[in-house]
Amino acid sequence: MLFVKAEPAENLVVRGARVLDPVEGVEAVLDVRVDAGVIAAIGAGLDTNEHRVVDGTGLVLAPAFVDPHVHLRTPGREDEETIASGTAAAAAGGYCAILAMPNTDPIVDSAAVLSSLAENARAEAVIPVGFLAAISKGQAGAELTEMGELADAGAAGFTDDGRPVVSPGLMRRALQYSPVAGRRVAVHCEEPTLTRGAQMHEGIVSAELGFTGYPSVGESVMVERDLSLAGYEAQPIHLMHLSARESIEALSRAQAGGVAATGEVTPHHLCLTDEDVRSLDANVKMNPPLRGTEDRAALIEALRDGTICAIATDHAPHARHEKDVPFEEAPFGVTGLETAFAALNTHLVAPGLIALSTLLERMSAGPARAFGLEPPRIAVGAPANLVLLDTGSAWRVLEDDFRSRSANSWLLGQTLKGRVRLTVAAGRIVFEG
């Protein structure tokens, strides 16, 4: 279930944009008219009477984005992010919906906590937001949450993100209960006995820098376990923030064998490698870590061929003082909502590594389907969830321009190509830039 504050819907015409919806098979210069928040007509020379007109000449109009992996830090760390600031950041990034992680303080492991979040979202959320609930109570990995009760309270899915579900028995029971709850299970795949004390990817760079390494098998061995359990129980499973070549190979084999498994990848894992850690910038420290060149290539190929269906930012805000420390003392995590499209357009589309249409699908319909949500689409009768993109516009990433309360971005000071000019979510204009 998604929650958002109720506001009037728009009457809008976007005129003369290159309309690009890879799922609907639309790619043409057209007008799109929105009546009371619903797409009413698509064509040339549409009537604009009593409608606001937006000139889309030279721009791309696409289905707005869906982010299935966001940390809103609420409740507990509102100094880093709130529902209001996080959803405003998402709107600026072209998103029409996001899913928030449960590793907050308190953890979202009860209907009472979830209901409080839903109430806050109805008052503050700029765009629709869903809340995933924890798989285990306290994310301690010992006892299942009341999954049915949480689903009834509006949980959008279940995950212990931030921690793996170490117990195979508990993971199996979560998969067994997921169809009863009617929600997907999403997993953070990490074998903690292989990653304890790790600061970055295990390889030549970690050896040269003297940091404890996180081996790729520390991820892939848990990927294989969880895929095996999902296959045995014949239940869907979603693999979060994949980073390793071996994990991609395991996911591909499982999909070929009939397992209903989906996977996501982040912009930073698609754009960077462990070589970037040589800067010792704490804003390139994340879990899972940046991997090697072969891993990055495998992730890009999996995104291109559909093995990975979703791009997720894993937006993880941190206060300045937390990141302004030596690399080994800094927490894991980076922000990404406001820069995802531009970063990927710059690093993947512009160099010809993937097509723009592929990027748009993996940021929109792909993640929506992975969690059983209605995909945004440009079709008559569909709710207006639209993003207007200037793919050729260059801009510099500056801390003062962020709508997020935190600015721990790996892109600070860099010049990117591609800007969000307009976001329409749930039939309302939520961002203009």
C-alpha positions in Angstrom: 0.0 0.0 0.0 1.2 3.5 -0.8 0.4 6.6 1.2 0.5 10.3 0.2 -1.1 13.5 1.3 -4.3 14.3 -0.6 -4.1 17.3 -2.9 -6.1 18.4 -6.0 -5.3 16.6 -9.3 -4.0 18.5 -12.3 -5.4 19.5 -15.7 -2.3 19.6 -17.8 -1.1 19.3 -21.4 2.5 18.5 -22.2 3.0 19.7 -25.7 5.5 18.5 -28.3 7.7 16.2 -26.2 9.3 13.0 -27.5 7.0 10.6 -25.7 9.0 7.4 -24.8 7.3 4.5 -23.0 9.1 1.3 -23.8 6.5 -0.9 -22.2 3.5 0.6 -24.1 5.7 0.7 -27.3 5.3 4.5 -27.7 8.1 6.6 -29.2 6.9 9.7 -31.0 6.6 13.4 -30.8 3.1 13.9 -29.3 1.0 15.9 -26.9 -0.3 14.3 -23.7 -3.3 15.7 -22.0 -4.1 15.0 -18.3 -7.7 15.6 -17.1 -8.1 15.6 -13.3 -5.0 13.6 -12.8 -5.7 11.0 -15.4 -4.2 10.7 -18.9 -7.1 11.6 -21.2 -5.6 11.9 -24.6 -2.4 11.3 -26.5 -1.9 12.7 -30.0 -1.1 15.8 -32.0 -2.7 19.2 -31.6 -4.7 18.4 -28.5 -7.2 20.8 -27.0 -5.6 22.8 -24.2 -8.7 24.7 -23.1 -8.6 25.2 -19.3 -5.4 23.2 -19.0 -2.0 24.3 -18.0 0.4 23.9 -21.0 4.0 22.7 -20.6 6.2 23.0 -23.6 8.0 19.7 -24.1 9.9 20.7 -27.3 13.2 18.9 -27.3 12.5 17.0 -24.1 11.6 13.4 -23.3 8.3 12.5 -21.6 8.5 9.1 -19.9 6.7 7.2 -17.2 7.9 8.5 -13.9 10.3 6.4 -11.8 9.8 4.0 -8.9 12.5 3.4 -6.3 12.1 0.2 -4.4 14.9 0.9 -1.9 15.0 4.1 0.1 16.0 4.9 3.7 13.9 7.7 5.0 15.4 7.5 8.5 12.0 8.0 10.0 11.4 7.3 12.9 14.5 8.0 14.8 16.9 10.0 12.7 14.8 12.9 11.4 18.0 15.0 11.4 19.1 13.0 8.4 15.8 12.6 6.5 12.1 12.9 7.0 9.1 11.7 5.0 8.7 15.2 3.7 12.3 15.8 2.7 12.8 12.4 1.3 9.8 12.4 -0.8 10.6 16.0 -2.0 14.0 14.7 -3.0 12.4 11.8 -4.8 10.1 14.1 -6.7 13.1 16.2 -7.8 14.7 13.0 -9.1 11.7 12.1 -11.2 10.1 9.5 -8.9 6.4 9.0 -8.6 6.6 6.4 -5.8 9.2 5.0 -3.4 9.4 2.2 -0.9 11.0 2.8 2.5 13.2 0.4 4.5 12.2 -0.7 8.0 15.7 -0.4 9.7 14.6 2.7 11.7 14.4 3.4 15.4 12.1 1.8 16.4 12.2 -0.8 13.7 9.1 -1.2 11.6 8.2 -4.6 13.0 4.7 -3.9 14.5 1.4 -2.6 13.2 1.6 0.3 15.6 4.9 1.6 14.2 3.7 1.1 10.6 0.3 2.8 11.3 2.1 5.8 12.7 4.3 6.1 9.6 1.3 5.8 7.4 -0.4 8.6 9.3 2.7 10.8 8.9 2.9 10.0 5.2 -0.7 11.1 4.7 0.3 14.4 6.2 3.7 14.9 4.7 4.5 12.8 1.7 5.0 14.7 -1.5 4.7 11.5 -3.6 3.2 8.1 -2.7 5.4 6.2 -0.4 5.1 2.6 0.8 6.8 1.1 3.9 8.4 -2.3 4.0 8.1 -4.1 7.3 10.8 -6.2 8.9 10.9 -10.0 8.4 12.1 -10.7 11.9 11.3 -8.9 15.2 13.8 -6.3 15.9 15.6 -7.5 12.8 17.3 -9.8 15.2 16.8 -12.8 12.9 15.3 -15.0 15.7 11.5 -14.7 15.3 9.2 -13.8 12.5 7.1 -10.6 12.7 3.3 -10.8 12.5 3.4 -10.7 8.7 -0.3 -11.0 8.2 -1.1 -8.2 10.7 1.6 -6.0 9.1 0.2 -6.6 5.6 -3.3 -5.7 6.9 -1.8 -2.4 8.3 -0.4 -1.6 4.9 3.1 -3.1 4.6 4.3 -3.0 1.0 6.6 -6.0 1.5 9.0 -7.5 4.0 12.8 -7.2 4.4 15.5 -7.1 7.1 17.5 -4.8 4.9 20.7 -3.7 6.6 21.0 -7.2 8.0 20.8 -10.6 6.3 18.4 -13.2 7.6 21.2 -15.6 8.7 18.9 -18.5 9.8 17.9 -20.7 6.8 14.9 -21.9 8.8 13.6 -18.4 9.5 14.1 -17.4 5.8 12.2 -20.5 4.7 9.3 -19.6 7.1 9.2 -16.1 5.8 8.8 -17.4 2.3 6.1 -19.8 3.4 4.1 -16.9 5.1 4.6 -14.4 2.2 1.7 -15.7 0.1 -0.6 -15.6 3.2 0.4 -12.0 3.7 0.2 -11.3 0.0 3.5 -9.4 -0.1 7.0 -10.0 -1.5 10.0 -10.8 0.5 13.2 -8.8 -0.3 16.6 -9.9 1.0 19.9 -8.3 1.8 22.3 -11.1 0.9 25.4 -11.2 3.1 27.1 -14.0 5.0 28.3 -12.0 8.0 31.0 -14.5 9.0 32.7 -13.7 5.7 32.3 -9.9 5.8 33.0 -9.1 9.5 35.1 -5.9 9.8 35.1 -5.3 6.0 35.6 -1.8 4.7 35.6 -2.4 1.0 35.7 -5.0 -1.7 38.4 -7.7 -1.2 40.9 -7.3 -4.0 44.1 -5.6 -5.1 42.9 -2.2 -4.0 41.9 -3.3 -0.5 45.3 -5.0 -0.1 47.2 -1.9 -1.3 45.1 0.4 1.0 45.4 -2.0 4.0 41.6 -2.3 4.5 39.8 -5.5 5.5 38.1 -6.8 2.4 34.5 -7.9 1.7 34.8 -10.9 -0.7 32.3 -11.2 -3.4 31.5 -14.7 -2.1 30.3 -13.0 1.0 27.3 -11.9 -1.0 26.9 -14.6 -3.6 26.9 -17.5 -1.1 23.8 -16.0 0.5 22.3 -15.2 -2.9 22.5 -18.9 -3.8 21.0 -20.0 -0.5 18.0 -17.6 -0.7 17.4 -18.5 -4.3 17.5 -22.2 -3.4 14.9 -21.7 -0.6 12.7 -19.6 -2.9 12.8 -22.3 -5.5 12.1 -25.0 -3.0 9.1 -23.1 -1.6 8.0 -22.0 -5.1 7.7 -18.4 -3.9 8.9 -15.1 -5.4 11.9 -13.4 -3.9 13.6 -10.1 -4.6 17.4 -9.7 -4.2 18.4 -6.2 -3.1 21.5 -4.1 -4.2 23.4 -6.9 -6.1 27.0 -6.1 -6.6 29.0 -9.2 -7.6 29.4 -11.1 -10.9 28.9 -14.4 -9.1 25.5 -13.2 -7.7 24.4 -12.3 -11.2 25.3 -15.7 -12.5 23.4 -17.4 -9.7 20.3 -15.2 -10.3 20.4 -16.0 -14.0 20.6 -19.8 -13.4 17.7 -19.6 -10.9 15.6 -17.6 -13.4 16.3 -20.1 -16.1 15.3 -22.9 -13.7 11.9 -21.3 -13.1 12.5 -19.5 -9.8 10.4 -16.3 -9.6 13.4 -14.2 -8.6 13.9 -10.5 -9.3 17.0 -8.4 -8.6 18.0 -4.7 -8.3 21.2 -2.8 -8.8 22.2 0.7 -7.6 23.6 3.6 -9.7 26.8 3.6 -7.7 27.5 -0.1 -8.5 26.7 0.6 -12.1 29.0 3.6 -12.4 32.0 3.0 -10.1 34.5 0.4 -9.1 36.7 -0.3 -6.1 39.4 1.8 -7.8 37.3 4.9 -6.8 37.9 4.0 -3.2 41.5 5.2 -3.6 40.2 8.7 -3.1 39.4 7.6 0.5 36.2 9.7 0.2 33.7 8.3 2.7 31.0 9.0 0.2 32.1 5.9 -1.8 31.8 3.6 1.2 28.6 1.5 1.0 27.4 -2.0 1.7 27.7 -4.0 -0.4 30.9 -2.3 -1.5 32.0 -1.1 -4.9 33.4 -4.1 -6.7 35.9 -4.7 -9.5 35.7 -3.9 -13.2 34.4 -7.4 -14.1 31.6 -7.1 -11.6 30.5 -3.7 -12.9 30.5 -5.1 -16.5 28.4 -8.1 -15.3 25.9 -5.7 -13.6 25.5 -3.6 -16.7 25.0 -6.7 -19.0 22.4 -8.1 -16.5 20.6 -4.7 -16.6 20.7 -4.7 -20.4 19.5 -8.3 -20.8 16.8 -8.1 -18.1 18.3 -10.5 -15.6 18.2 -7.4 -13.3 14.8 -5.8 -13.7 15.2 -2.8 -11.3 17.4 0.1 -10.5 17.2 1.1 -6.9 19.1 4.0 -5.3 19.5 2.5 -1.8 19.3 6.2 -0.8 21.0 6.2 2.6 21.3 9.7 4.2 23.9 10.4 6.8 24.7 13.5 8.9 27.8 15.4 7.8 29.7 14.7 11.0 29.2 10.9 10.5 30.9 10.9 7.1 33.5 13.6 7.9 35.8 11.1 9.5 38.5 8.7 8.3 37.2 6.2 5.7 37.4 3.2 8.0 35.4 5.0 10.7 32.6 6.2 8.4 29.2 4.5 8.2 28.1 2.8 5.0 25.7 4.5 2.6 25.2 7.3 0.1 22.3 9.4 -1.1 20.9 9.0 -4.6 17.3 10.0 -5.2 18.1 13.4 -6.8 21.0 12.2 -9.0 20.1 8.7 -10.2 18.8 9.5 -13.6 21.5 12.0 -14.4 24.3 9.7 -13.2 23.1 6.8 -15.2 22.4 8.9 -18.3 25.9 10.3 -18.1 27.8 7.0 -17.3 25.7 4.4 -19.2 23.5 6.0 -21.8 25.8 8.7 -23.2 28.7 6.2 -23.7 26.4 3.7 -25.4 26.5 1.0 -22.7 22.7 0.8 -22.5 19.8 2.4 -24.4 17.8 5.2 -22.9 14.6 3.1 -23.3 16.2 0.3 -21.2 17.2 2.8 -18.5 13.7 4.2 -18.3 12.1 0.8 -18.1 14.5 -0.4 -15.4 13.8 2.8 -13.3 10.0 2.6 -13.7 8.0 -0.5 -14.8 10.7 -3.0 -13.7 10.8 -2.0 -10.0 7.1 -1.6 -9.8 6.5 -5.1 -11.1 9.1 -6.6 -8.7 6.9 -5.5 -5.8 3.5 -6.1 -7.4 2.7 -2.4 -8.0 0.9 -1.0 -11.0 3.6 0.2 -13.4 3.5 3.9 -14.4 2.6 4.1 -18.1 1.7 6.6 -20.7 -1.7 5.4 -21.9 -5.2 6.8 -22.0 -7.0 6.1 -18.7 -3.8 5.6 -16.7 -3.1 7.8 -13.7 -0.7 10.5 -14.6 2.8 9.5 -13.4 5.1 11.3 -15.7 8.6 12.7 -15.9 9.8 15.3 -18.3 13.6 14.9 -19.0 16.1 17.2 -20.6 18.7 14.5 -21.6 21.2 17.0 -23.0 21.3 19.5 -20.1 24.5 19.6 -18.2 24.6 20.6 -14.5 26.9 20.5 -11.5 26.0 18.6 -8.4 26.1 21.0 -5.5 25.3 20.3 -1.8 23.1 23.5 -1.5 20.8 22.3 -4.2 19.7 19.1 -2.5 16.2 18.8 -1.1 17.3 15.8 1.0 18.5 16.7 4.5 21.7 15.0 3.8 24.4 15.4 1.1 26.6 12.4 1.4 26.7 11.9 -2.4 29.5 10.4 -4.3 28.7 12.9 -7.1 29.4 16.2 -5.3 31.2 18.6 -7.5 30.7 16.5 -10.7 29.0 17.7 -13.8 26.3 15.4 -15.1 24.2 15.3 -18.3 20.4 15.0 -18.0 18.0 16.9 -15.9 14.5 16.4 -14.5 12.3 19.3 -15.6 8.9 18.1 -14.4 7.5 15.3 -12.3 3.9 14.4 -12.1 3.0 11.8 -9.4 -0.5 10.5 -8.7 -1.9 13.1 -11.0 -0.2 16.1 -9.4 2.8 18.2 -10.4 5.2 17.6 -7.6 8.4 19.1 -9.0 9.4 21.7 -11.6 13.0 22.5 -12.3 
